[in-house]
């Protein structure tokens, strides 16, 4: 398939390359649904994997298998590849909102018309709080690509500098954006000194705006320009 990337670096394991169908990367050749399943047995002769417990309609094709992730499922007896465990143990970053970003989110998802409808729908989230927490949980993972991490690495001496500054946040070393639900989210990463946390950076959500086709087309160009300026 022309232009199809067969192997990718998992977001929290940048030194490892795995098959695109062996992990949960969104860079896939086709859209798929997810269902937790148990591997009953593997028939090497027939080339079949026998599964049980899938939450799917009978006859639904199984396109690929992804590893079990303890952060999202709860099966105490499940096992996983070592690289998945390494990714799971990577410390999460603290996420905070700027006053402007939080106000914009409330305006976009709160009642705005005479009939009480919001500018943007919450569905499939049950509440404003659920959406906000899901966005924070996503950004806490450090979703930068390996190339972005290489161009904008976390400052190795951030803790020393920050200790001298009294523990305040330092200037951002990376500014990026994320498409989430129907939102275009602008966020920044700053080095932060926190003796109780293993994470070396903090996330700040700077701005949220409605997603638009025009913004989609401009994202790559804007990101490339930013990389050229901040190198």
C-alpha positions as CSV (number, residue, x, y, z in Angstrom):
1,X,0.0,0.0,0.0
2,X,1.6,3.3,-1.1
3,X,2.4,5.6,1.7
4,X,1.5,3.1,4.4
5,X,3.9,3.0,7.4
6,X,4.4,-0.5,8.6
7,X,6.1,0.2,11.8
8,X,5.8,3.0,14.3
9,X,7.3,4.1,17.6
10,X,4.8,3.8,20.4
11,X,4.3,7.3,22.0
12,X,5.8,6.3,25.4
13,X,8.5,4.0,24.0
14,X,10.4,6.2,21.5
15,X,13.4,3.8,21.2
16,X,11.2,0.9,20.0
17,X,9.5,0.1,16.7
18,X,6.5,-2.2,16.5
19,X,4.1,-3.2,13.8
20,X,1.3,-0.7,13.2
21,X,-1.3,-3.6,13.7
22,X,0.4,-4.7,17.0
23,X,-0.4,-1.5,18.9
24,X,-3.1,1.1,19.3
25,X,-1.8,3.8,17.0
26,X,-4.4,5.7,15.1
27,X,-2.2,5.6,12.0
28,X,-4.0,2.6,10.5
29,X,-4.9,1.5,7.0
30,X,-8.6,1.3,8.0
31,X,-10.9,2.4,10.9
32,X,-11.5,-0.4,13.5
33,X,-13.5,-0.9,16.6
34,X,-12.0,-2.1,19.9
35,X,-13.2,-5.0,22.1
36,X,-11.4,-6.7,25.0
37,X,-10.9,-10.4,24.3
38,X,-9.2,-13.4,25.7
39,X,-6.9,-15.6,23.6
40,X,-8.1,-19.2,24.1
41,X,-5.5,-20.8,21.8
42,X,-3.4,-20.3,18.7
43,X,-3.6,-22.9,16.0
44,X,-0.3,-22.7,14.2
45,X,-1.2,-25.3,11.5
46,X,-4.4,-23.5,10.4
47,X,-3.1,-20.0,11.1
48,X,-6.0,-19.2,13.4
49,X,-6.3,-17.4,16.7
50,X,-9.2,-18.5,18.8
51,X,-10.7,-15.7,20.9
52,X,-13.4,-15.5,23.6
53,X,-15.4,-12.8,25.3
54,X,-15.5,-10.3,22.5
55,X,-18.3,-7.6,22.7
56,X,-19.2,-7.9,19.0
57,X,-22.0,-9.2,16.8
58,X,-21.6,-12.7,15.6
59,X,-19.8,-12.8,12.2
60,X,-17.8,-9.5,12.8
61,X,-14.4,-10.0,11.3
62,X,-11.3,-9.6,13.6
63,X,-8.9,-7.4,11.7
64,X,-5.9,-7.3,14.1
65,X,-4.9,-7.9,17.7
66,X,-3.6,-5.2,20.1
67,X,-1.9,-5.6,23.4
68,X,-3.8,-5.4,26.7
69,X,-3.2,-2.1,28.5
70,X,-3.7,-2.0,32.3
71,X,-4.4,1.7,32.2
72,X,-7.6,1.1,30.3
73,X,-8.8,-2.4,31.0
74,X,-9.1,-4.3,34.3
75,X,-8.2,-8.0,34.1
76,X,-5.8,-8.8,37.0
77,X,-4.7,-12.1,35.4
78,X,-3.8,-10.7,32.0
79,X,-0.3,-10.6,30.7
80,X,1.3,-8.1,28.3
81,X,4.5,-7.5,26.3
82,X,7.4,-6.0,28.3
83,X,7.4,-2.8,26.1
84,X,3.7,-2.2,27.0
85,X,4.6,-2.5,30.7
86,X,7.4,0.0,30.1
87,X,5.0,2.4,28.5
88,X,2.5,2.0,31.3
89,X,5.1,2.8,33.9
90,X,6.2,6.0,32.2
91,X,5.3,8.9,34.6
92,X,2.3,11.0,33.6
93,X,2.6,14.8,33.3
94,X,0.6,17.3,35.3
95,X,-2.0,19.1,33.2
96,X,-3.4,22.5,34.0
97,X,-5.6,25.0,32.1
98,X,-5.1,28.6,31.4
99,X,-8.1,30.8,32.4
100,X,-8.7,31.7,28.8
101,X,-8.8,28.0,27.6
102,X,-11.2,26.9,30.4
103,X,-13.5,29.8,29.6
104,X,-13.5,29.0,25.9
105,X,-14.3,25.4,26.6
106,X,-17.2,26.3,28.8
107,X,-18.5,28.7,26.2
108,X,-18.3,26.1,23.4
109,X,-19.9,23.3,25.4
110,X,-22.4,25.3,27.5
111,X,-25.9,26.4,26.5
112,X,-25.7,29.0,23.8
113,X,-29.0,29.1,22.0
114,X,-32.6,30.0,23.1
115,X,-33.5,26.3,23.0
116,X,-30.6,25.4,25.3
117,X,-28.4,23.6,22.7
118,X,-24.6,23.9,22.9
119,X,-22.4,25.1,20.0
120,X,-20.6,21.7,20.1
121,X,-22.2,18.4,21.2
122,X,-20.8,16.5,24.2
123,X,-21.7,13.0,22.8
124,X,-20.2,10.4,23.3
125,X,-19.1,12.0,26.6
126,X,-21.8,11.9,29.3
127,X,-20.8,15.3,30.8
128,X,-18.6,18.4,30.4
129,X,-16.4,17.0,33.2
130,X,-16.0,13.6,31.4
131,X,-14.8,15.4,28.3
132,X,-12.4,17.7,30.2
133,X,-10.9,14.8,32.1
134,X,-10.5,12.7,29.0
135,X,-8.6,15.6,27.3
136,X,-6.4,16.0,30.3
137,X,-5.6,12.3,30.5
138,X,-4.6,12.3,26.8
139,X,-2.2,15.2,27.1
140,X,-0.7,13.8,30.3
141,X,0.8,11.0,28.2
142,X,3.1,13.3,26.2
143,X,1.6,12.7,22.8
144,X,4.5,14.3,20.8
145,X,5.9,12.3,17.9
146,X,9.5,10.9,18.1
147,X,10.6,13.7,15.7
148,X,9.0,16.4,17.9
149,X,10.7,15.0,21.0
150,X,14.0,15.0,19.1
151,X,13.6,18.6,18.0
152,X,12.3,19.8,21.4
153,X,13.7,17.5,24.1
154,X,12.8,18.0,27.7
155,X,15.6,20.3,29.2
156,X,17.9,17.9,31.2
157,X,18.9,20.6,33.7
158,X,15.3,21.8,34.3
159,X,15.2,20.7,37.9
160,X,18.4,22.5,38.7
161,X,17.3,25.7,37.0
162,X,13.8,25.5,38.5
163,X,15.1,24.9,42.0
164,X,17.1,28.2,41.8
165,X,14.0,30.0,40.6
166,X,12.0,29.0,43.6
167,X,10.0,26.2,41.9
168,X,8.1,28.3,39.4
169,X,7.3,27.1,35.9
170,X,9.9,27.9,33.4
171,X,9.3,29.2,29.8
172,X,7.7,26.6,27.5
173,X,10.1,24.5,25.4
174,X,7.4,23.1,23.1
175,X,4.0,24.4,21.8
176,X,1.8,22.0,19.9
177,X,-1.8,21.3,19.0
178,X,-4.2,18.3,19.2
179,X,-7.5,17.4,17.5
180,X,-9.8,16.1,20.3
181,X,-13.5,15.4,19.9
182,X,-14.7,18.5,17.9
183,X,-12.0,20.7,19.4
184,X,-8.7,22.1,18.2
185,X,-6.5,22.3,21.4
186,X,-3.3,24.4,21.7
187,X,-1.0,23.3,24.5
188,X,2.5,24.0,25.8
189,X,5.1,21.9,27.7
190,X,7.3,23.5,30.4
191,X,10.0,22.0,32.5
192,X,8.9,21.9,36.2
193,X,10.6,20.9,39.4
194,X,8.5,18.7,41.6
195,X,10.3,16.5,44.1
196,X,7.2,14.2,44.4
197,X,6.9,13.5,40.7
198,X,9.1,11.6,38.3
199,X,7.8,13.6,35.3
200,X,10.2,16.3,34.0
201,X,7.6,18.5,32.3
202,X,4.2,20.0,32.8
203,X,1.4,20.6,30.3
204,X,-0.6,23.8,30.0
205,X,-3.7,24.0,27.8
206,X,-3.5,27.4,26.3
207,X,-6.5,27.6,24.0
208,X,-9.4,25.6,22.6
209,X,-11.4,26.4,19.5
210,X,-14.0,24.6,17.3
211,X,-12.5,22.2,14.8
212,X,-12.8,23.3,11.2
213,X,-11.8,22.0,7.8
214,X,-9.7,25.1,7.2
215,X,-7.8,24.5,10.4
216,X,-7.2,20.9,9.5
217,X,-5.5,22.0,6.3
218,X,-3.3,24.5,8.0
219,X,-2.1,22.3,10.9
220,X,0.9,20.7,9.1
221,X,2.2,23.9,7.7
222,X,1.9,25.7,11.1
223,X,3.7,22.9,12.9
224,X,6.5,22.8,10.4
225,X,6.9,26.6,10.7
226,X,7.0,26.4,14.5
227,X,9.7,23.7,14.4
228,X,11.8,25.9,12.1
229,X,11.5,28.9,14.4
230,X,12.2,27.1,17.7
231,X,15.1,25.0,16.5
